[in-house]
Amino acid sequence: MAKLSDLFYIYTGSKLDFDKQQIDENGINFVSRNSNNNGVVGRIIPDKNVKIFKKGDITVPLGGSYLLSAFVQDEDFVTAQNVDVLRPKKYMSEIQKWFYCYVLRENRFKFSAFGREVNKYIQDIEVPDEFPEWVDEGELLLPQTNNNISDCSNFTFQKWEYFKISKLFDIERGTITSLNEIEPGLVPIVSATDKNQGIAYYGNVSPKYINCLTASFNGVGTGYVSYHDYPFNANTDCGILIPKFNEFNTYTAIFITTVMNTFKYKYSYGRKLSQERLADELIKLPILCDSSNNPIIDTKTLLSDNGFIPDWKYMEKYIKDLPYGDIL
């Protein structure tokens, strides 16, 4: 066993208050005393004198409900009050860093149960100085898939047709106007960013949507579409696409999202995506055909003005057959 300070440099964090910062979806990650999303609660534009920590450093909350909930950060970042930062004194692979995150979490009972302050003792926390056999040097343990790329369905482009977005989805605009006015919390808030599924902040608000798509209307991520199978809320810089068809699930959503993101190149700061433009967008999807390979027509034209019917089973099977599609 060794003391934590024998293996890591221990830095005091940035000591910032999130509600006093300039929030910007294109800014730098702000790590708080939170157990969600690696502790990241949003992005900010930091003051030029603020200490910015490096990708690969470990953040450790020293207080609150999630004390010692340590995370390896995958981007450069700043921190809230009462968060320390660890940097290995010798090279460690990412999986080795995560091993120490788990070790720190296992020490929580020593402090939370007895009211001891972590910041006085963090350097003396005892941790293993050798790795168990399951910690594979330099290689993350990934979930295993039984699928092979050769198992994927074969695309047949001649039987794809265009569908108008407004025929497939009802489109609403988010209602949250300012992230600065919302206290940190547990509910994901989707905004105008093309990172982290569009999530810009975790706030103390009520979730409003689930199992639908969002599209960014602003910023460098304008036009970015993402799928959310969890409860969330959204601000006014993003549109929410609520499906009009019953076949919407994780697999068909991923298929449609991938297709929709091909038109992102059409939009930029100079030509933002809007609710009206999104409603008029066309996407090409595989369609149902009969045994003679002729399109099956819906006379009610529910999802297409021409009566075409999306082949939902084809889309679902294609995603399921992709590598890792069997463990979604």
Backbone bond lengths (Angstrom), bond angles and torsions (degrees), N, CA, C in turn:
res aa  C-N    CA-C-N  psi(-1)  N-CA   C-N-CA  omega(-1)  CA-C   N-CA-C  phi
1 M - - - 1.466 - - 1.527 110.21 -
2 A 1.338 115.78 155.78 1.462 121.18 178.99 1.524 108.49 -141.75
3 K 1.318 116.54 161.39 1.454 120.40 171.73 1.534 108.93 -76.85
4 L 1.320 115.93 149.98 1.469 120.12 179.79 1.528 110.55 -56.44
5 S 1.326 117.19 -38.23 1.463 121.11 -177.80 1.527 112.59 -69.83
6 D 1.345 117.94 -15.01 1.462 120.17 175.42 1.533 111.26 -74.04
7 L 1.324 116.07 -26.93 1.462 120.84 -174.32 1.520 113.61 -105.85
8 F 1.334 116.85 -22.46 1.464 120.32 -173.96 1.531 110.72 -131.94
9 Y 1.342 115.22 145.53 1.454 120.64 161.47 1.527 106.25 -76.12
10 I 1.312 116.70 135.10 1.470 120.64 -177.50 1.527 108.21 -115.23
11 Y 1.336 115.40 116.12 1.462 120.88 -177.14 1.529 110.24 -109.75
12 T 1.307 115.55 144.38 1.459 119.90 168.53 1.521 108.26 -73.03
13 G 1.329 116.85 137.40 1.465 120.60 -176.99 1.516 113.33 -70.33
14 S 1.331 115.34 -169.71 1.473 121.26 -174.29 1.527 113.71 -73.50
15 K 1.335 116.25 -19.87 1.475 122.24 178.17 1.533 112.65 59.31
16 L 1.314 117.49 44.80 1.461 121.67 -178.88 1.528 110.92 -100.43
17 D 1.322 116.22 152.88 1.466 122.50 171.43 1.515 107.87 -100.17
18 F 1.301 116.47 120.85 1.461 120.47 -174.42 1.523 112.03 -60.26
19 D 1.334 116.71 -39.51 1.468 119.25 -175.63 1.529 113.22 -71.99
20 K 1.327 116.79 -5.30 1.470 120.38 177.09 1.533 111.83 -104.20
21 Q 1.333 116.95 4.93 1.454 120.58 -175.42 1.523 111.77 -98.41
22 Q 1.322 115.62 162.18 1.461 122.11 174.16 1.518 107.85 -86.35
23 I 1.314 116.57 106.53 1.460 121.41 -177.04 1.521 109.59 -78.98
24 D 1.322 115.49 132.76 1.465 120.97 -179.09 1.519 108.02 -151.48
25 E 1.340 116.09 123.92 1.467 120.68 -176.90 1.523 112.72 -60.79
26 N 1.325 117.14 -20.35 1.458 120.92 -179.75 1.529 112.26 -100.38
27 G 1.340 116.65 11.34 1.451 121.36 -178.13 1.513 112.50 -86.17
28 I 1.332 115.33 -153.80 1.462 122.33 -176.14 1.522 109.86 -102.50
29 N 1.322 117.41 149.66 1.461 121.86 -178.51 1.525 111.67 -60.64
30 F 1.332 115.38 137.80 1.466 122.67 175.52 1.526 106.96 -111.50
31 V 1.330 116.73 114.73 1.464 122.50 -178.24 1.518 109.57 -97.67
32 S 1.316 115.74 125.87 1.460 121.64 -178.20 1.526 109.79 -117.56
33 R 1.330 116.72 -173.02 1.467 122.13 177.55 1.518 108.33 -85.50
34 N 1.314 115.66 71.40 1.459 123.23 -171.58 1.516 108.08 -134.16
35 S 1.314 117.84 149.99 1.467 120.45 -179.47 1.516 112.62 -101.72
36 N 1.332 117.87 0.10 1.463 121.23 179.40 1.522 110.60 -99.72
37 N 1.327 116.00 151.64 1.463 121.33 168.81 1.534 112.52 52.52
38 N 1.357 115.94 44.31 1.467 121.14 -178.47 1.523 113.05 58.69
39 G 1.330 116.29 22.83 1.455 120.39 -178.55 1.518 114.23 83.28
40 V 1.328 117.37 -2.12 1.469 121.33 -177.67 1.529 109.31 -79.30
41 V 1.340 117.04 124.13 1.464 121.08 -178.85 1.520 112.26 -109.92
42 G 1.309 118.02 -3.75 1.461 120.89 178.97 1.521 110.56 166.36
43 R 1.334 115.57 -172.99 1.461 122.20 178.21 1.522 109.26 -124.85
44 I 1.320 116.21 143.05 1.461 120.53 -177.96 1.533 110.44 -135.09
45 I 1.333 115.20 165.05 1.463 122.05 168.22 1.521 106.79 -99.36
46 P 1.340 118.76 103.77 1.463 119.84 -175.27 1.524 112.35 -76.79
47 D 1.314 115.41 154.08 1.454 121.10 172.28 1.531 109.10 -61.99
48 K 1.315 117.03 149.16 1.467 121.13 -174.56 1.516 112.50 -63.04
49 N 1.337 117.85 -19.47 1.462 120.51 -178.55 1.529 112.98 -93.19
50 V 1.313 116.98 -0.67 1.461 120.76 -177.47 1.532 110.31 -78.46
51 K 1.317 116.25 137.86 1.453 121.91 177.36 1.521 109.77 -70.80
52 I 1.341 116.38 124.43 1.459 122.37 177.38 1.523 108.30 -106.35
53 F 1.318 115.76 126.07 1.463 121.03 -178.61 1.532 110.71 -92.77
54 K 1.317 115.09 163.96 1.456 120.79 -168.31 1.528 113.78 -94.54
55 K 1.311 114.56 149.15 1.461 121.12 168.02 1.525 109.00 -52.32
56 G 1.334 116.76 134.53 1.461 120.81 -178.65 1.510 114.04 97.12
57 D 1.352 117.77 -14.12 1.460 120.36 174.06 1.531 109.70 -72.18
58 I 1.317 115.74 160.25 1.469 121.98 -179.73 1.528 109.11 -107.47
59 T 1.328 116.97 131.38 1.466 121.14 176.14 1.523 109.78 -100.88
60 V 1.337 115.79 141.34 1.460 121.28 -177.03 1.532 109.77 -135.50
61 P 1.348 119.08 108.26 1.469 120.81 174.60 1.525 110.68 -66.57
62 L 1.325 116.32 135.20 1.461 121.43 -176.77 1.518 112.81 -100.31
63 G 1.336 117.19 -2.96 1.452 119.92 -178.93 1.515 110.74 -156.21
64 G 1.326 115.52 -178.07 1.453 120.73 179.29 1.518 112.35 82.17
65 S 1.322 114.72 -173.02 1.464 120.73 -176.01 1.523 112.96 -68.97
66 Y 1.340 116.72 -20.22 1.465 120.22 -174.20 1.522 111.58 -116.40
67 L 1.333 117.70 32.24 1.454 120.16 -178.81 1.532 110.07 -57.97
68 L 1.340 114.81 141.07 1.465 124.27 -177.75 1.529 112.91 64.98
69 S 1.346 118.13 16.97 1.468 120.58 171.32 1.522 107.22 -80.91
70 A 1.321 115.58 85.87 1.463 122.24 -171.17 1.525 111.04 -86.16
71 F 1.348 115.37 147.12 1.460 121.49 179.46 1.519 110.45 -140.23
72 V 1.329 116.14 144.67 1.463 121.57 169.03 1.526 106.94 -85.10
73 Q 1.315 118.11 123.79 1.458 121.52 -176.18 1.534 110.78 -86.04
74 D 1.336 116.14 134.77 1.469 120.39 -176.66 1.523 112.92 -97.75
75 E 1.355 117.71 4.00 1.456 122.47 173.01 1.529 108.35 -143.84
76 D 1.330 117.13 162.56 1.458 120.23 171.86 1.529 108.73 -58.78
77 F 1.362 117.24 154.53 1.463 118.76 -171.01 1.525 111.53 -159.96
78 V 1.338 114.68 167.14 1.457 123.46 166.51 1.522 106.89 -123.06
79 T 1.341 117.22 170.61 1.461 118.76 -175.37 1.526 112.31 -130.19
80 A 1.318 113.54 164.68 1.462 122.44 174.00 1.526 109.80 -81.28
81 Q 1.320 115.16 -177.13 1.454 121.27 172.90 1.531 109.20 -63.09
82 N 1.338 115.74 150.37 1.458 121.35 170.41 1.537 113.17 62.90
83 V 1.322 115.64 36.78 1.466 121.69 173.68 1.526 107.86 -128.89
84 D 1.334 117.41 124.25 1.458 121.35 175.55 1.527 110.03 -97.35
85 V 1.329 115.19 162.68 1.464 121.66 -179.08 1.526 109.14 -126.43
86 L 1.335 116.09 131.29 1.466 121.98 179.27 1.525 109.97 -107.94
87 R 1.333 115.59 139.26 1.457 121.43 175.21 1.530 107.46 -133.61
88 P 1.323 119.82 122.82 1.468 121.47 -176.27 1.528 112.19 -59.04
89 K 1.336 116.36 141.36 1.459 121.05 176.96 1.533 111.33 -77.19
90 K 1.331 115.83 -24.27 1.453 121.53 174.96 1.526 108.32 -128.13
91 Y 1.331 116.21 162.27 1.468 119.94 -177.36 1.525 111.09 -55.27
92 M 1.336 115.48 135.27 1.462 122.67 170.57 1.518 108.29 -134.60
93 S 1.302 116.70 140.44 1.456 120.76 173.08 1.525 108.68 -73.03
94 E 1.313 115.97 168.43 1.467 119.14 -178.77 1.518 111.41 -63.69
95 I 1.329 117.30 -40.28 1.465 119.07 -179.02 1.521 110.63 -66.78
96 Q 1.336 117.72 -31.81 1.464 120.64 176.63 1.530 111.00 -68.00
97 K 1.334 116.23 -38.84 1.468 119.45 176.09 1.526 110.41 -63.03
98 W 1.340 116.37 -43.17 1.465 119.33 179.09 1.527 111.14 -63.43
99 F 1.316 116.56 -33.18 1.464 119.81 176.60 1.531 110.18 -57.69
100 Y 1.339 116.72 -44.60 1.459 119.21 179.33 1.528 111.93 -70.32
101 C 1.334 117.44 -29.00 1.473 119.17 173.09 1.522 110.39 -59.85
102 Y 1.347 116.19 -44.36 1.467 120.10 179.44 1.527 110.84 -65.87
103 V 1.323 116.76 -39.04 1.458 120.54 178.71 1.525 110.37 -61.44
104 L 1.318 117.66 -44.21 1.463 120.88 179.31 1.525 111.42 -61.68
105 R 1.327 116.50 -41.51 1.469 119.08 179.69 1.527 111.34 -62.04
106 E 1.338 116.01 -33.68 1.457 119.97 179.75 1.528 112.07 -70.15
107 N 1.321 117.51 -10.70 1.469 121.60 177.70 1.519 112.78 -94.05
108 R 1.334 117.48 1.97 1.463 120.43 -174.70 1.520 112.52 -59.08
109 F 1.345 116.50 -39.10 1.470 119.90 -174.46 1.527 111.98 -60.94
110 K 1.326 116.98 -25.58 1.465 120.38 -178.21 1.521 112.01 -68.08
111 F 1.333 115.65 -21.01 1.467 119.73 -175.61 1.525 112.04 -113.19
112 S 1.358 116.93 -45.58 1.467 119.82 -175.78 1.515 111.74 -66.13
113 A 1.328 117.11 -33.38 1.464 119.73 -176.21 1.525 112.67 -79.20
114 F 1.322 117.71 -23.38 1.456 119.65 -172.38 1.528 113.65 -119.42
115 G 1.319 117.53 5.84 1.445 121.24 176.81 1.517 114.40 70.14
116 R 1.319 118.27 17.26 1.456 121.11 178.54 1.528 109.70 -75.53
117 E 1.306 116.65 145.16 1.458 120.76 179.84 1.520 110.15 -86.83
118 V 1.342 115.74 125.31 1.451 120.20 -176.55 1.524 111.29 -65.36
119 N 1.348 116.27 -38.45 1.466 118.59 -173.30 1.524 112.96 -60.86
120 K 1.326 118.80 -23.73 1.460 121.35 178.66 1.526 112.96 -80.45
121 Y 1.323 116.09 -20.35 1.457 119.48 -170.99 1.534 113.85 -123.57
122 I 1.334 118.69 -2.13 1.454 119.83 -171.40 1.524 112.23 -57.87
123 Q 1.336 116.92 -38.23 1.466 119.34 -177.54 1.532 112.05 -67.42
124 D 1.335 116.45 -20.62 1.467 120.72 -176.97 1.532 113.59 -98.94
125 I 1.343 117.35 -1.38 1.465 119.15 178.05 1.527 109.33 -59.39
126 E 1.316 116.06 131.11 1.452 120.30 -178.15 1.529 110.41 -86.91
127 V 1.328 114.29 131.67 1.469 121.31 -178.96 1.520 108.20 -135.28
128 P 1.335 118.35 156.85 1.469 120.12 177.72 1.525 111.02 -62.86
129 D 1.312 116.26 142.96 1.459 119.92 175.37 1.527 111.80 -101.79
130 E 1.333 116.06 5.75 1.455 122.32 173.10 1.514 108.25 -132.88
131 F 1.332 116.01 151.97 1.457 120.59 -177.44 1.527 110.47 -95.35
132 P 1.330 117.18 140.96 1.461 119.29 173.51 1.532 110.94 -66.94
133 E 1.322 116.61 165.37 1.460 121.08 -173.42 1.526 112.42 -62.27
134 W 1.344 117.09 -29.75 1.469 118.61 -175.56 1.521 112.98 -73.35
135 V 1.343 116.66 -13.81 1.461 118.77 176.83 1.522 107.91 -81.60
136 D 1.317 115.34 106.75 1.462 121.92 -173.76 1.520 109.26 -89.37
137 E 1.299 117.88 109.73 1.466 123.53 -175.66 1.511 112.01 -49.63
138 G 1.351 115.10 122.56 1.464 120.88 171.52 1.506 115.18 73.61
139 E 1.332 119.30 5.98 1.461 119.18 -176.02 1.511 110.26 -137.69
140 L 1.312 116.95 121.89 1.459 120.92 178.19 1.521 110.48 -71.74
141 L 1.321 116.30 144.10 1.459 120.49 177.32 1.515 108.55 -82.63
142 L 1.337 116.70 107.29 1.450 121.65 -175.74 1.525 110.54 -96.79
143 P 1.328 117.51 151.18 1.460 119.34 173.20 1.519 110.21 -60.16
144 Q 1.315 116.13 148.62 1.463 120.29 -177.81 1.524 110.46 -96.92
145 T 1.321 116.35 139.59 1.452 122.04 177.25 1.519 109.84 -114.49
146 N 1.320 116.49 144.52 1.463 121.46 175.94 1.521 111.56 -93.88
147 N 1.337 117.30 -2.49 1.461 121.29 -177.75 1.520 111.25 -85.41
148 N 1.303 114.62 150.81 1.459 122.13 174.94 1.508 108.00 -123.01
149 I 1.337 116.84 146.67 1.457 120.17 -177.74 1.522 112.00 -57.77
150 S 1.326 117.39 -27.16 1.469 120.62 179.97 1.521 112.31 -72.55
151 D 1.354 116.69 -13.26 1.463 120.49 179.12 1.523 112.99 -80.75
152 C 1.340 116.69 -11.42 1.462 120.32 -174.60 1.512 111.64 -64.31
153 S 1.326 114.72 148.82 1.454 120.39 175.97 1.523 110.21 -60.89
154 N 1.316 117.41 150.25 1.459 121.56 179.82 1.521 109.55 -89.00
155 F 1.323 117.50 123.48 1.456 121.68 179.23 1.523 110.75 -64.79
156 T 1.327 115.48 136.09 1.466 121.08 175.30 1.522 107.44 -125.06
157 F 1.318 115.67 90.61 1.456 121.02 -170.76 1.524 113.53 -67.33
158 Q 1.331 117.84 -22.51 1.462 118.32 -176.55 1.529 112.43 -69.05
159 K 1.324 117.39 -15.11 1.460 120.39 179.02 1.525 111.51 -112.29
160 W 1.316 115.31 33.30 1.453 121.19 171.39 1.520 107.80 -107.35
161 E 1.333 115.86 144.53 1.458 120.02 179.36 1.531 109.42 -136.70
162 Y 1.348 114.97 163.50 1.456 120.87 -177.64 1.535 111.52 -82.57
163 F 1.331 114.42 141.41 1.461 122.17 175.77 1.521 108.68 -129.55
164 K 1.321 115.02 138.16 1.456 120.05 178.47 1.526 108.88 -81.71
165 I 1.333 116.92 135.13 1.462 121.08 -177.51 1.525 111.70 -56.18
166 S 1.322 117.29 -40.82 1.463 120.45 -177.13 1.531 112.80 -69.18
167 K 1.343 117.55 -16.10 1.465 120.00 174.17 1.523 111.12 -81.24
168 L 1.333 116.38 -26.01 1.460 121.13 -177.99 1.527 112.75 -93.85
169 F 1.348 116.76 -29.50 1.466 120.79 -172.87 1.522 111.91 -136.21
170 D 1.321 115.61 145.05 1.465 120.96 161.38 1.526 106.63 -82.59
171 I 1.320 116.80 140.02 1.460 120.55 -175.64 1.528 109.90 -118.48
172 E 1.324 115.95 124.28 1.458 122.24 174.82 1.523 109.01 -117.99
173 R 1.298 115.70 159.25 1.465 120.36 173.72 1.517 108.43 -103.67
174 G 1.331 116.78 142.27 1.458 119.97 176.56 1.514 111.66 -58.80
175 T 1.315 117.27 158.92 1.466 121.20 -173.96 1.523 113.89 -113.43
176 I 1.319 118.63 -11.46 1.468 120.46 -179.44 1.523 108.86 -75.50
177 T 1.323 117.00 125.09 1.463 120.44 -173.78 1.525 113.92 -96.26
178 S 1.330 118.10 -27.62 1.462 119.71 -177.13 1.520 110.26 -147.20
179 L 1.339 116.48 120.75 1.458 120.25 176.47 1.519 111.59 -71.06
180 N 1.344 116.84 -24.91 1.461 120.70 -179.11 1.518 112.95 -63.42
181 E 1.330 116.70 -22.81 1.461 120.68 -175.70 1.525 112.61 -92.75
182 I 1.336 117.06 2.91 1.460 121.25 -175.41 1.522 110.12 -110.85
183 E 1.329 116.75 130.98 1.455 121.03 177.56 1.525 110.12 -70.14
184 P 1.332 117.83 148.75 1.478 120.23 174.98 1.518 110.64 -57.05
185 G 1.310 116.33 144.45 1.459 121.22 -178.46 1.513 110.83 -160.45
186 L 1.331 116.52 -153.70 1.459 121.50 -172.80 1.524 114.19 -108.63
187 V 1.324 118.55 -9.92 1.464 120.87 -174.10 1.531 110.79 -89.97
188 P 1.329 118.96 124.16 1.461 120.75 176.96 1.531 110.81 -64.03
189 I 1.325 116.23 135.66 1.464 121.37 175.33 1.522 107.68 -117.15
190 V 1.324 115.82 118.80 1.462 121.74 -177.39 1.518 108.97 -88.79
191 S 1.328 115.69 137.64 1.455 120.98 -177.21 1.525 109.63 -141.30
192 A 1.331 116.31 -157.26 1.468 121.78 -174.60 1.518 110.73 -89.76
193 T 1.305 116.94 71.26 1.458 121.36 175.28 1.515 108.53 -140.94
194 D 1.322 116.15 149.58 1.458 120.22 179.32 1.521 111.62 -104.14
195 K 1.338 116.51 23.14 1.459 121.81 177.46 1.516 109.71 -120.75
196 N 1.341 115.66 154.72 1.466 120.89 172.32 1.522 112.17 54.73
197 Q 1.355 116.08 43.52 1.469 122.19 -179.56 1.526 112.72 57.57
198 G 1.304 116.76 27.03 1.456 120.77 177.99 1.517 114.10 82.02
199 I 1.332 117.85 0.52 1.466 120.70 -177.58 1.519 109.06 -76.42
200 A 1.338 116.31 122.46 1.456 121.46 -178.72 1.529 112.38 -105.25
201 Y 1.346 116.98 -16.58 1.473 118.62 -170.60 1.523 108.38 -168.22
202 Y 1.335 116.19 150.20 1.459 122.08 170.78 1.526 106.93 -110.46
203 G 1.338 117.04 117.46 1.447 120.28 -171.48 1.515 114.32 -125.05
204 N 1.314 114.79 165.89 1.462 122.55 177.33 1.534 109.07 -87.54
205 V 1.334 114.60 72.57 1.463 122.13 179.32 1.523 108.17 -134.03
206 S 1.315 115.63 167.89 1.459 119.87 176.30 1.525 110.05 -82.79
207 P 1.328 118.52 137.82 1.471 119.89 174.15 1.519 109.85 -68.13
208 K 1.313 116.24 142.67 1.456 120.38 -175.15 1.530 112.56 -119.80
209 Y 1.329 117.15 -24.66 1.460 120.99 -174.99 1.523 110.45 -131.75
210 I 1.336 115.16 160.05 1.458 121.90 172.76 1.527 108.11 -160.04
211 N 1.334 116.81 149.89 1.462 122.65 176.58 1.527 112.41 55.60
212 C 1.314 116.32 56.34 1.457 121.23 177.45 1.530 109.18 -153.32
213 L 1.340 115.63 178.11 1.455 121.36 -179.50 1.524 110.17 -103.73
214 T 1.330 115.83 159.13 1.458 120.91 169.45 1.517 109.08 -129.30
215 A 1.329 116.08 153.42 1.460 122.56 177.42 1.519 108.86 -132.49
216 S 1.335 116.50 132.17 1.463 121.20 -179.82 1.519 110.22 -77.54
217 F 1.341 116.51 133.63 1.460 122.42 -179.62 1.531 112.58 -104.70
218 N 1.332 117.20 2.63 1.471 117.49 -170.92 1.521 110.27 -152.13
219 G 1.335 116.29 170.67 1.454 122.31 174.22 1.515 113.56 70.82
220 V 1.341 114.90 -171.80 1.468 119.29 -179.87 1.524 111.35 -68.17
221 G 1.330 116.88 -17.23 1.455 120.33 179.79 1.513 113.87 -93.20
222 T 1.323 118.43 11.74 1.467 119.47 -177.58 1.524 110.96 -56.14
223 G 1.321 115.97 132.97 1.450 121.86 -177.36 1.513 114.35 95.01
224 Y 1.334 117.13 -8.89 1.465 120.80 -178.65 1.527 110.07 -74.02
225 V 1.341 115.90 131.17 1.469 122.24 -178.32 1.530 108.98 -116.76
226 S 1.327 116.43 137.45 1.463 120.65 178.13 1.522 110.37 -140.37
227 Y 1.326 115.55 159.36 1.465 122.86 -178.43 1.524 109.52 -108.42
228 H 1.337 116.24 141.68 1.465 121.79 -178.90 1.530 109.33 -131.45
229 D 1.335 116.28 112.86 1.462 119.87 177.30 1.528 111.50 -98.65
230 Y 1.334 116.21 16.28 1.457 122.91 -177.52 1.532 108.66 -128.26
231 P 1.334 118.30 159.88 1.475 120.50 179.66 1.529 110.73 -65.48
232 F 1.340 116.47 139.77 1.459 121.10 179.89 1.515 110.06 -156.85
233 N 1.317 115.88 173.96 1.451 122.47 172.46 1.528 107.09 -130.80
234 A 1.332 118.33 175.66 1.463 119.87 -174.18 1.519 110.47 -149.51
235 N 1.339 115.80 152.36 1.453 119.17 176.50 1.525 110.83 -97.76
236 T 1.317 115.43 179.48 1.468 120.41 -170.89 1.520 113.41 -72.36
237 D 1.325 117.79 -8.46 1.459 120.88 178.33 1.524 112.69 -86.00
238 C 1.307 117.15 8.85 1.454 118.31 179.60 1.515 111.38 -141.72
239 G 1.333 115.19 151.11 1.453 122.57 177.78 1.513 110.78 -102.99
240 I 1.312 116.70 146.66 1.462 122.38 178.76 1.519 108.35 -110.41
241 L 1.326 116.71 126.64 1.461 122.65 -178.03 1.520 108.90 -105.21
242 I 1.327 115.68 110.54 1.463 122.00 -177.09 1.520 108.68 -101.82
243 P 1.340 118.12 119.31 1.467 120.77 -172.28 1.530 113.12 -64.76
244 K 1.346 114.60 144.02 1.461 121.61 176.69 1.525 111.58 -97.92
245 F 1.329 117.30 0.51 1.460 120.80 -175.51 1.524 109.85 -121.42
246 N 1.327 116.29 151.43 1.463 122.04 -174.31 1.523 113.61 -78.93
247 E 1.331 117.49 -15.14 1.457 121.08 -174.27 1.530 112.98 -84.00
248 F 1.305 117.00 8.40 1.465 121.09 -178.06 1.524 109.89 -74.91
249 N 1.328 116.77 118.63 1.459 122.44 177.13 1.522 108.81 -147.38
250 T 1.311 117.87 -174.37 1.463 121.15 -176.79 1.526 111.65 -54.41
251 Y 1.329 116.76 -41.22 1.466 120.76 -173.33 1.530 111.93 -75.40
252 T 1.323 117.19 -47.82 1.464 118.92 178.08 1.524 110.66 -66.84
253 A 1.349 116.78 -32.14 1.468 120.16 178.58 1.526 110.89 -65.81
254 I 1.325 117.58 -43.69 1.462 120.98 179.02 1.524 110.56 -63.86
255 F 1.324 116.69 -40.33 1.470 120.87 178.63 1.527 110.10 -61.03
256 I 1.336 116.74 -51.04 1.468 121.21 -177.51 1.526 110.76 -64.75
257 T 1.330 116.96 -41.90 1.466 120.53 179.69 1.526 110.98 -58.80
258 T 1.325 115.81 -42.95 1.464 119.96 179.61 1.522 111.19 -61.98
259 V 1.327 116.49 -43.15 1.466 120.64 178.93 1.531 110.62 -65.26
260 M 1.345 116.80 -44.14 1.465 120.16 -177.39 1.523 112.00 -64.79
261 N 1.316 117.40 -32.80 1.460 119.43 -179.04 1.527 113.01 -71.12
262 T 1.331 117.18 -7.39 1.466 118.68 175.57 1.524 111.78 -75.10
263 F 1.339 119.00 -16.40 1.473 118.85 178.02 1.529 112.49 -97.03
264 K 1.344 117.12 7.35 1.461 120.61 179.12 1.531 111.93 -59.57
265 Y 1.340 116.21 -32.52 1.469 119.98 -176.70 1.530 112.32 -61.21
266 K 1.335 117.53 -19.86 1.464 121.30 -177.05 1.522 112.90 -75.38
267 Y 1.342 116.10 -12.09 1.462 118.95 -172.77 1.526 110.77 -122.01
268 S 1.318 115.98 148.21 1.455 123.39 179.96 1.522 107.55 -157.81
269 Y 1.344 116.85 -175.01 1.468 120.15 177.20 1.528 111.16 -54.36
270 G 1.354 116.02 -38.50 1.459 119.69 -177.66 1.512 113.42 -75.01
271 R 1.329 117.30 -20.28 1.470 121.61 179.49 1.530 107.98 -142.68
272 K 1.328 114.81 79.94 1.453 120.26 -176.33 1.525 111.12 -70.50
273 L 1.319 114.53 149.53 1.455 119.38 169.28 1.524 107.99 -71.08
274 S 1.314 116.63 141.52 1.463 121.81 178.88 1.519 108.80 -131.00
275 Q 1.318 115.75 171.41 1.460 120.41 178.83 1.523 110.68 -60.83
276 E 1.305 117.07 -39.66 1.464 121.52 -179.17 1.524 111.06 -70.13
277 R 1.335 117.08 -44.68 1.464 120.30 179.12 1.526 111.60 -64.52
278 L 1.325 115.68 -38.13 1.459 119.61 178.31 1.523 111.15 -63.85
279 A 1.329 116.33 -42.18 1.465 120.56 179.70 1.524 111.60 -60.44
280 D 1.335 117.62 -32.38 1.462 122.09 -176.86 1.527 113.44 -90.24
281 E 1.342 117.81 -7.37 1.460 120.35 -179.36 1.533 111.05 -64.23
282 L 1.326 115.50 147.82 1.454 122.20 176.65 1.528 109.42 -113.90
283 I 1.316 116.71 137.38 1.458 120.63 172.80 1.521 108.72 -126.46
284 K 1.314 115.77 148.35 1.458 120.96 -177.76 1.523 109.36 -98.73
285 L 1.342 116.00 127.22 1.458 122.20 -178.00 1.519 110.50 -130.98
286 P 1.323 118.40 153.49 1.462 120.64 174.48 1.531 110.65 -65.43
287 I 1.321 116.93 145.55 1.468 120.41 -175.56 1.521 111.22 -119.02
288 L 1.331 114.81 158.46 1.464 121.40 175.88 1.519 110.34 -70.92
289 C 1.350 115.45 137.81 1.464 120.99 176.83 1.519 109.29 -132.75
290 D 1.316 115.81 159.06 1.464 120.14 177.17 1.527 110.07 -84.20
291 S 1.330 116.25 -174.12 1.465 120.89 -176.84 1.520 112.87 -64.81
292 S 1.333 117.41 -19.55 1.467 121.32 177.14 1.530 111.75 -93.74
293 N 1.306 115.42 8.77 1.467 122.88 178.64 1.530 112.56 67.50
294 N 1.332 115.44 28.46 1.462 120.75 173.95 1.526 109.26 -99.18
295 P 1.327 118.33 143.31 1.466 120.50 -178.37 1.525 112.38 -59.21
296 I 1.326 116.50 136.35 1.461 122.02 171.83 1.526 107.22 -84.71
297 I 1.322 116.54 127.37 1.466 121.27 -172.96 1.525 111.32 -105.49
298 D 1.307 115.94 131.91 1.461 123.25 173.43 1.522 108.08 -91.25
299 T 1.306 116.99 111.31 1.471 120.63 -176.72 1.531 112.45 -67.74
300 K 1.343 116.31 -17.43 1.465 119.21 178.09 1.535 111.40 -84.82
301 T 1.315 117.25 -8.03 1.477 124.28 179.80 1.529 111.97 45.94
302 L 1.335 116.61 47.65 1.459 120.89 -176.28 1.525 113.07 -66.06
303 L 1.342 116.35 -41.54 1.459 119.72 -174.74 1.525 113.24 -114.18
304 S 1.298 116.69 -5.37 1.466 120.55 179.98 1.517 108.91 -149.96
305 D 1.331 117.06 137.08 1.462 120.74 178.00 1.522 111.07 -63.79
306 N 1.335 116.79 -23.99 1.465 121.43 178.72 1.514 113.07 -94.44
307 G 1.334 116.20 0.47 1.459 120.01 177.03 1.511 115.10 85.57
308 F 1.335 118.93 5.47 1.464 120.68 178.39 1.525 110.39 -67.90
309 I 1.326 115.35 149.60 1.467 122.01 -178.56 1.523 108.61 -119.98
310 P 1.317 119.29 121.81 1.467 120.38 177.98 1.527 111.23 -60.07
311 D 1.314 116.36 141.34 1.461 121.48 178.30 1.529 108.37 -88.95
312 W 1.324 115.57 83.34 1.459 121.14 -175.09 1.518 111.75 -63.67
313 K 1.334 117.83 -37.77 1.463 120.55 -178.94 1.527 111.10 -64.43
314 Y 1.335 115.91 -38.09 1.459 119.98 176.86 1.530 110.44 -61.57
315 M 1.338 116.35 -47.30 1.464 120.55 -179.26 1.523 110.95 -61.16
316 E 1.326 115.84 -44.78 1.453 120.17 -178.66 1.528 111.10 -62.94
317 K 1.336 116.16 -43.88 1.459 120.36 -179.48 1.526 110.87 -64.90
318 Y 1.323 116.53 -39.08 1.460 119.25 -178.79 1.529 110.80 -61.33
319 I 1.344 116.61 -46.74 1.464 119.94 -179.62 1.524 110.75 -66.49
320 K 1.326 117.10 -40.61 1.460 120.10 179.67 1.532 112.08 -63.60
321 D 1.337 116.83 -29.82 1.464 120.87 -177.31 1.520 113.29 -83.55
322 L 1.333 117.87 -13.98 1.451 120.33 177.94 1.529 111.07 -66.21
323 P 1.336 118.83 153.63 1.454 119.65 171.80 1.521 110.94 -53.83
324 Y 1.325 116.67 129.72 1.458 126.67 -177.03 1.522 112.64 76.15
325 G 1.326 118.49 -2.51 1.451 120.47 175.03 1.508 112.58 -66.32
326 D 1.328 116.33 -23.12 1.468 120.86 -179.96 1.527 113.11 -78.51
327 I 1.335 117.27 -7.13 1.468 119.14 179.73 1.532 112.24 -122.97
328 L 1.329 117.12 17.77 1.467 120.10 177.59 1.524 110.00 -66.96
